[in-house]
């Protein structure tokens, strides 16, 4: 007899004995069929268990339940040990080109899997969808509307011009250096005066304008804990994954790692907002 103390107990039972019917599972744990149905409903919603219908004769069909691949992975396994060992082997490669080729292949595979859950047309919408997906997997991510500009400058309230700051070479009734509301009410300057230019930038293509801000993706925790090494190779993999997902180059803008648990605070942004000495060009080459 087994004790049904957690969802893992039911997953492991199906893993060992294969597909089972509700009465068989209830007998194995010595619980009611209702208790089994409640767990099956929850685990099926998570994608860990699937139901099949069996028709025999003219009676009512019966149902049996079995693990999905996700369910098998959620139960006891050594995937984490294998993942760590494989990652160490990739990080230890001396051939940089081979290493980077492997990272790109891994990134494409991971991005393809994640893309099944991502929606949105614009970069902002897809970043928000990615952040929502990571949070659904208990990985704290946030998508922000903007922070960095295309020329890598930060937004500043002082960058916004106002009408009261504009001045002209003409003094009028509004005071020295201020633009008269109606310098020439009749439309033409008085005799002996020339028409003064106004401060319009519509016909000034070289006039500097505020640079548009770019969307960013903030990682408040690393999706791959324990894989961060001195080469920051896992950071390069994240860049490649996000580049695949968003269809354009995404780079690591800010990275902060602290503590033995490798607590991370990272910001990813479109490549246009990266400086020439960006981390993305140096990761994995140290």
N, C-alpha and C positions, 0 to 999 in steps of 0.2 A: 504494500500500500504506500502511496505517495501522498504528501500533503500539499494542497494547492495554496501556497503562501504568496505567490507572485505570478505575474504574467510569464516570467521565465520558466516556471515549472511546467506550464502548459506548452510553451514553445519547445522545451526539451523533450516532453513526452511525444509530441508529434515528430520531432526530429529523430527519435529512436524508433518509434513504432509505425511511422508513416501515416497515411490518411486514416482518420478515425471518425466514427459517428458520435453524436452527443452522448448517448447512453454509455458507450464504451469509455469515454473520457470521464463521465460522472462516476462510473464504477471504479476507475483507476484511482480517483482522488477521494472517493466516498463522500461526494457532495451532491447537491441537487442538480438537476438538469438546468434549472434557472440560473444557478451560479455559473455553470459552464457557458450558457448562452450569453451572459453579461460580458464575460471575458472574451468570448469569440467575437462579439460585436465590436468591442474596443480594438482588438488586435486586427480584425479585418479592416476597420477604418484606417488603421496605421499602415496597411499594406503588408502585414506580416503573415497573414493567413488568407487562404482562398477556399471558397466552397465549390464543390462539384455536385451535380445532381445525377442520381442513379435511378433509372427507370427499369423496373422488373415486373413484367406481367401487367395486369389491369389495375393493380392497386395504386395507392398514392406513392409518388417517388420519394426516395430517401436521399438524405444529404450527408456528405462526408467532408472532412476538413483536412487540409494539409498545409505545410509551410510553403511560403514563397521564398525566393532567393533572399529578399530583404529580411524575412523572418529568420532564416538560417544564419544570416550575418549578425542579427541582433542577439541571438543566443550565444552560448559559450563558443569562443573560437580564438585562434592565434593570429588573426589578421593584423592586429596592432604590432605584434612582434615581427611579423613578416614585413610590414610596411616600414618599420624602423630599420630593419636590416637592409632592405633594398635601397632605402634613401641613403644610408651610410655608404653603400657601395657606389651610388651615383656621385655623392659628394667627394669620394676618394679618387675618382677618375682623374688621371693626369692630362688626358687629351681634352682640352677645352672645347673644341668643336664637337666632339662626340657627346660630351656632357650637355652642351646647349641643345644639340639635336634631340637628345633624350627628353630634356625638359619641354621642348616644343611639342613633342609627341604626347607626353603626359598631359600638358596643358590643353591640347585639342580634345583629348578624351574626357578630361574632367569638365571642360567647358561645354562639350556636347551633352553630357549628362545634366548639368545645371540648366542649360538652355531650354530643356523640356518644361521647366517651371517658370520661365521668364517671359514677361509680356512687355509691351510698350514699343512705340515707334521712335521717339526721340531719345537722345542720350540720357536726359534727365529722368524720363520715364523708366528706362531700362535699369538705370542705377538704383532707382527706388525699388523696382521689382527684385533686383538682386539683394538689396538690403533686407527686404521683406522675407525673401527665401532663406537667407542666412539666419535671420531671427527665428524663423519657424524651425530651424535645426538647432536652436539655442546657442547661436553664435552671434554676439551683439555687434551689429553693423548699423550704420546710419548713412543716409544719402542726404547731402545738403544742396540747396539750390545753387549756392555759389560761394566762392572764397577767393580763389586765385584768378588773376586776369591772364589774358593771352600773352602779355609781355612779362608775366611772372610778378606783377605788382599786386599789392593788397589794396582792397577797396578803402577809400578814405572819404570822410564827409567833406574834407577840404577840396576834393577833386571836383565837386559839383559847383558849377558857376551859377550865379543868380543875377537877375536883372539889375539889382541895386549895386552890384560890383562893377558893372560896365561903365566906361567913361569914354568921352570923345574929346577932340581937340577944341571943341567949341564951348564957351561959357554962355549960359543963358539965365533965364529967370529962376531956374531951379537951383542955381548955385554953381560955383566953379567946378568944372570937371564932371558935371552931371548932364545927362542927355535931356534936352528940353522935350516935353511931351509932344509939342507941335512946333518944331523949329520954323517951319514955313507953312502957316495955315492955308495960304492960297495955292500951295503946290509949287510955287517958284520962289527963289530967294529974292530979297529986296535988291534994288539997284546997287551995284557996287560990291555985292557979296557973292561968293561962290557956294554952290551946293556942297555940303559936307557929307562924306560917306557915313553910313550907319554901321553898327557893329553886327553884321550878319555873316554867318559862316557858310551859308548855303552855296556860295560860289567860290569858296576857298577850300579846294581839295586838300591843300597841305596843312590846313589848320588842325592842330592836335585835338582830338576828341577823346572822351573817356573810353577806355578799353573795356569791352564786354567781359563780364565775369563768367567763370567756368564752373560746371558742376563738379562735385567731389564725392568720394566714397570714403567714409571713415570706418576703420576697423578698430573696435574697442577691445578686441581679443583676437589672437591668431587662430585661424581655422585649423592650423596644423600644429598643435602644441607639442613641444619636445623635439621638433625637427629643425629648430633654429640653430645654426652653427656660426662660426666666426666668418665664414664666407657669405653669409646671408643668402644662401642659395634658394631657400624657401621663399624669400622675398621676390627673387627673380621669377620663380614659378608663379607666384600670385600675379605679378605683372602680366605674364604671358596668358594666364587664364582670363583675366579681365579684358585684355586686348582682344582675345578671341570672342568673348561674350559681347563686347560693345562694338566690334568691327573697326576699331581704330587703336592706335598705340596708347596704352595707359601706363603711367609710370608711378613709382613710389615717390611721393612728394615729401612726406614727413614720416620719420620712424623713431619710436622711443621704446626701448626695452629695459625693464628693470626687474630685479629680484630673481631668485632661483627658479621660480615658476615661469619665468620668461613672460611676464605681463607685458603686453604690447599695446601701443597706440600708434596706428599707422593711417596715413592719408594717401589715397590714390587719386590721381587727376589725369586728364588728357595730356598727351605728350607735349602739346603746344604750350603748356604752362610750366614746362620744366626748364631749369637753367642748364647752360652748356655742360656744367660739371655734375649733372644729375646722377643720383645714386644708381639709376637703372643702367647706366653705361659701365658702372664699376662693379656691380654685384657679380660675384663668382669669379672675379679675376684676381683677387688678392691672394 
